Amino acid sequence: MTEVALKKVTLSNGESIAYREREGGEEIVVLVHGNMTSSVHWDLVIENLPANYKVYAVDLRGFGESSYESPISEIKDFSDDLKLFADELQLKNFALVGWSLGGTVCQQFCADYPSYCNRLFLLASGSSRGYAFYPLGEDGLPDINNRLKTLEQIMDADKTKIVQTAYDTLNYDFLKQVWDMSIYVNKQPDPERYQKYLEDMTTQRNLAECYQALNKFNISDVHNGLVAGENRVKDIHIPVMIAWCEHDMVVTKQMTDELIEDFGDQAVSKELKGCGHSPMIDDLGQLLQGMENFLAGERTGEENLK
């Protein structure tokens, strides 16, 4: 197995960013994780991508082994960190892969810093119009008629308090129940790997801030119900793959349709059959095949926009 090293780099803004580095060829791939996770959750992808790729997987500010010196207030804070990270490591002409929250970070990065990336792979990504935060109604389901607007409201929401309490008390059983119900569809990680993932979840120090950053993210050209769009999708000119999961209970098909509509001919899309929000576990082979085909520049009929 190719050795994976955990390293850290101090950015010019004072944040310390941890990252996993796997040696490989001249093709560079940077992986950006989702909410409630870190680079730890990319382990199977890192281990199984072909050897011609040199792989970096970052811990975003406030996740995993990275610092959280200054609170984030918007997705751009993460993407600016990513730019400083790339500068410190002198990374250019790399492919960027963003999962869930990481997909929004990568969209912002590619819009703001167009000279860095050659390809963008959005995996079960948040929409270009953000990810609305709704409180739980009396039935325990999201109250879609009562979108929250401020960080203070989100911090006070039951959903936030429940997850944050699980973090604070290291309630791995509860977190496992959440992931078994909402993330994994076909499979679960092996017990040792699963425990590693659960312990990693509790390292997150910015849960409410991430919810609000996603809530007000909008680089489309339309109003998302909370904020006007910044019309930045038009600034992304590299090939884009929108990979969505058939049974995703976190990122809805509506959000994926928004991505497809907003990116238009700039992107191709691919459905990951039978997968929930974590195809890394549900069907690693299918995910890797889709990634490798896209990163290698292949566009088959199956990947055409639907």
C-alpha positions in Angstrom: 0.0 0.0 0.0 1.3 3.5 -0.9 2.3 5.4 2.2 0.1 8.3 3.3 1.7 11.0 5.4 -0.1 13.4 7.7 1.5 16.8 7.5 0.8 20.4 8.6 1.5 23.8 7.0 1.0 27.2 8.6 -0.8 29.7 6.3 0.0 33.4 6.1 -3.3 34.1 7.9 -2.1 32.2 11.0 -4.2 29.0 10.5 -2.5 25.7 10.6 -3.8 23.3 8.0 -3.4 19.6 8.3 -3.3 17.5 5.2 -2.7 13.9 4.0 -0.2 13.5 1.2 0.2 10.4 -1.0 3.0 10.1 -3.4 2.3 9.5 -7.0 2.9 10.8 -10.5 2.7 14.3 -12.0 -1.1 14.5 -12.0 -2.2 16.3 -8.8 -5.6 15.8 -7.2 -6.7 17.8 -4.1 -9.6 16.3 -2.1 -11.9 18.5 0.0 -14.1 16.9 2.6 -17.7 17.5 3.7 -19.3 18.6 6.9 -18.9 16.4 10.0 -15.8 14.9 8.4 -12.2 15.6 7.6 -9.5 14.1 5.3 -9.8 10.9 7.4 -13.0 10.1 5.5 -11.1 10.2 2.1 -8.9 7.3 3.2 -10.3 4.6 0.8 -10.1 7.1 -2.2 -6.6 8.1 -1.2 -5.5 4.5 -1.0 -7.1 3.3 -4.2 -6.6 6.1 -6.7 -4.1 5.0 -9.4 -0.5 5.6 -8.7 -0.1 8.2 -11.5 -1.9 10.7 -9.2 -0.3 12.6 -6.4 -3.0 13.1 -3.9 -3.5 15.8 -1.2 -6.5 15.7 1.2 -6.9 18.8 3.4 -8.6 19.3 6.8 -10.6 22.5 6.4 -10.2 25.1 9.2 -11.9 23.9 12.3 -12.0 20.2 11.2 -9.7 17.3 12.0 -6.1 18.3 12.9 -6.4 21.8 11.5 -6.5 24.9 13.7 -9.5 27.2 14.2 -7.9 30.5 15.2 -10.5 32.7 13.5 -14.2 31.6 13.1 -15.4 31.3 9.6 -18.5 33.2 8.5 -18.8 32.2 4.8 -17.7 29.5 2.4 -15.2 31.9 1.0 -13.2 31.7 4.2 -12.5 28.0 3.5 -11.7 28.6 -0.2 -9.3 31.4 0.7 -7.5 29.0 3.1 -7.3 26.5 0.2 -5.7 29.2 -2.0 -3.1 29.9 0.7 -2.6 26.2 1.1 -1.9 25.8 -2.6 0.5 28.7 -2.5 2.5 27.3 0.4 2.9 24.0 -1.3 3.3 25.6 -4.7 0.4 23.6 -6.2 -0.8 24.6 -9.7 -2.7 22.9 -12.5 -4.4 20.4 -10.2 -7.8 18.7 -10.2 -10.1 19.6 -7.4 -12.6 17.1 -5.9 -15.2 18.4 -3.4 -17.6 16.3 -1.4 -20.8 17.8 0.0 -19.7 21.0 1.9 -16.4 20.6 0.1 -18.2 20.9 -3.2 -19.3 24.4 -2.3 -15.8 25.3 -1.2 -14.4 24.1 -4.5 -17.0 26.0 -6.5 -16.0 29.2 -4.7 -12.3 28.5 -5.1 -12.6 27.9 -8.9 -14.6 31.0 -9.3 -12.2 33.2 -7.3 -8.9 31.6 -8.4 -9.4 30.4 -12.0 -5.7 29.8 -12.8 -5.2 27.1 -10.2 -7.3 24.1 -11.3 -7.7 22.1 -14.5 -10.8 20.1 -13.5 -13.5 20.2 -10.9 -15.3 17.1 -9.7 -18.3 17.8 -7.5 -19.3 14.8 -5.4 -22.8 14.9 -3.8 -22.1 18.6 -3.6 -24.1 21.3 -2.0 -25.9 23.4 -4.6 -24.5 26.5 -6.3 -27.5 28.2 -4.5 -26.5 27.0 -1.1 -28.0 24.5 1.4 -31.0 26.0 3.3 -31.2 25.5 7.0 -34.6 24.7 8.4 -35.5 24.0 12.0 -37.1 20.8 13.1 -40.9 20.9 13.2 -43.1 19.2 15.8 -43.1 16.1 13.6 -39.3 15.9 13.8 -38.9 16.8 10.1 -37.5 20.0 8.7 -40.0 22.9 8.7 -39.4 24.1 5.1 -41.7 27.1 5.7 -39.4 28.5 8.4 -35.9 28.9 7.0 -33.5 30.3 9.6 -31.6 33.5 8.7 -28.9 34.2 11.3 -26.1 32.3 13.0 -27.7 33.0 16.4 -30.9 31.3 15.2 -28.9 28.3 13.9 -26.9 28.0 17.1 -30.2 27.9 19.0 -31.8 25.3 16.7 -32.6 21.8 18.1 -30.7 20.2 15.2 -27.5 22.0 15.9 -27.8 21.5 19.7 -28.4 17.7 19.3 -25.3 17.2 17.0 -23.1 19.5 19.1 -24.1 17.7 22.3 -23.1 14.4 20.7 -19.7 15.9 19.8 -19.2 17.4 23.3 -20.1 14.1 25.0 -18.3 11.9 22.5 -21.6 10.1 21.9 -20.4 7.8 19.2 -23.5 5.6 19.4 -25.8 8.5 18.5 -23.5 9.7 15.7 -23.4 6.1 14.3 -27.2 6.0 14.3 -27.4 9.3 12.4 -25.0 8.0 9.8 -26.6 4.6 9.5 -29.9 6.3 8.8 -28.9 9.2 6.6 -25.5 8.5 5.0 -24.8 4.8 4.3 -27.3 3.0 2.1 -25.7 -0.3 1.0 -22.8 -0.8 3.3 -21.1 0.4 6.5 -17.4 0.8 7.1 -15.7 -2.0 8.9 -15.9 -1.5 12.6 -12.4 -0.2 13.1 -12.7 2.2 10.2 -16.1 3.3 11.4 -14.8 4.1 14.9 -12.1 6.2 13.4 -14.6 8.1 11.4 -16.8 8.7 14.4 -14.0 9.9 16.6 -13.0 12.2 13.8 -16.5 13.8 13.6 -16.1 15.1 17.1 -13.1 17.2 16.2 -15.3 19.6 14.3 -15.3 23.1 16.0 -17.5 25.0 13.6 -20.8 23.1 13.2 -23.2 26.1 13.5 -20.9 28.3 11.4 -20.8 25.7 8.6 -24.6 25.4 8.7 -24.9 29.2 8.3 -22.2 29.5 5.6 -24.0 26.9 3.6 -27.3 28.6 4.3 -26.2 31.9 2.7 -23.9 30.5 0.0 -25.1 31.5 -3.5 -22.8 31.8 -6.5 -25.7 31.4 -9.0 -27.5 34.2 -10.8 -30.8 33.8 -8.9 -32.1 34.6 -5.5 -32.1 31.5 -3.3 -34.8 32.7 -0.9 -32.3 34.1 1.6 -29.7 36.1 -0.4 -29.3 37.2 -4.0 -26.9 35.3 -6.2 -23.4 36.5 -6.7 -23.4 35.3 -10.4 -20.0 33.6 -10.1 -20.7 30.3 -11.7 -19.9 32.1 -15.0 -16.4 32.6 -13.8 -15.6 28.8 -13.8 -14.3 27.8 -17.2 -12.7 24.4 -16.5 -14.4 21.1 -17.1 -16.8 20.2 -14.3 -18.3 16.9 -13.3 -21.5 16.8 -11.2 -21.6 13.4 -9.6 -24.9 12.8 -7.7 -26.0 9.8 -5.7 -29.2 8.0 -6.5 -30.3 7.5 -2.8 -28.7 10.6 -1.3 -30.7 11.8 1.7 -28.5 14.8 2.5 -28.1 16.5 -0.9 -31.5 16.4 -2.6 -32.1 15.9 -6.3 -33.4 19.4 -6.4 -30.0 20.7 -5.3 -28.3 18.7 -7.9 -30.8 19.9 -10.6 -29.9 23.5 -9.5 -26.2 22.7 -10.0 -26.9 21.2 -13.4 -29.0 24.2 -14.5 -26.5 26.8 -13.2 -23.5 25.2 -14.8 -25.2 24.4 -18.0 -22.9 23.3 -20.8 -19.9 23.9 -18.6 -20.6 20.6 -16.8 -21.4 17.0 -17.3 -23.3 14.9 -14.8 -23.2 11.3 -13.7 -25.5 9.4 -11.4 -23.9 7.0 -8.9 -26.4 4.2 -8.9 -27.4 2.7 -5.6 -25.3 5.1 -3.5 -26.2 7.3 -0.6 -24.3 10.4 0.4 -21.1 8.5 0.9 -20.3 6.5 -2.3 -16.8 6.0 -0.8 -18.4 3.3 1.3 -21.5 2.4 -0.6 -19.7 1.7 -3.9 -16.1 2.7 -4.0 -15.4 1.0 -7.3 -18.2 2.9 -9.1 -17.0 6.2 -7.6 -13.3 5.6 -8.5 -14.3 4.7 -12.1 -16.2 7.9 -12.5 -13.4 9.9 -11.0 -10.7 8.3 -13.1 -12.7 8.7 -16.3 -13.3 12.4 -15.7 -9.8 13.2 -14.4 -8.3 11.4 -17.5 -10.5 13.6 -19.7 -12.9 11.0 -21.0 -16.5 12.0 -21.6 -18.7 9.0 -22.3 -22.4 9.1 -23.3 -23.3 8.1 -19.8 -21.8 11.3 -18.5 -23.8 13.6 -20.7 -26.1 16.1 -19.1 -29.5 14.6 -18.4 
